[in-house]
Amino acid sequence: MLPDVSDIKPLPNYILQLTFSNGEQKRFDMTPYLQYPVFQRLKNPGFFKLAKVDYGTVTCAGRCRYCTGNFIPGFDFIGAMPL
């Protein structure tokens, strides 16, 4: 079973700092996804900052939802960025 996202902190440059239900923390770069229509609104920094946790997933003002499976360890995480 995949851990849920329990906390989120939007950072500059379209980075999400995620805390999972198992206590693990990771940073995720959303930049590669901004080219897709469903994520276009996230290019607006004010809208990007609205990211929140909703039932273990990440949402932005209820419009776009990113399932926890997208944030599993080893999937597009920025390995060299310290927390």
Sequence and secondary structure as in RCSB ss.txt:
>XXXX:A:sequence
MLPDVSDIKPLPNYILQLTFSNGEQKRFDMTPYLQYPVFQRLKNPGFFKLAKVDYGTVTCAGRCRYCTGNFIPGF
DFIGAMPL
>XXXX:A:secstr
    EEEEEEEGGGEEEEEETTS EEEEE GGGTTSGGGGGGGSHHHHTTEEEETTEEEETTTEEE GGGGSTTS
SB TT   
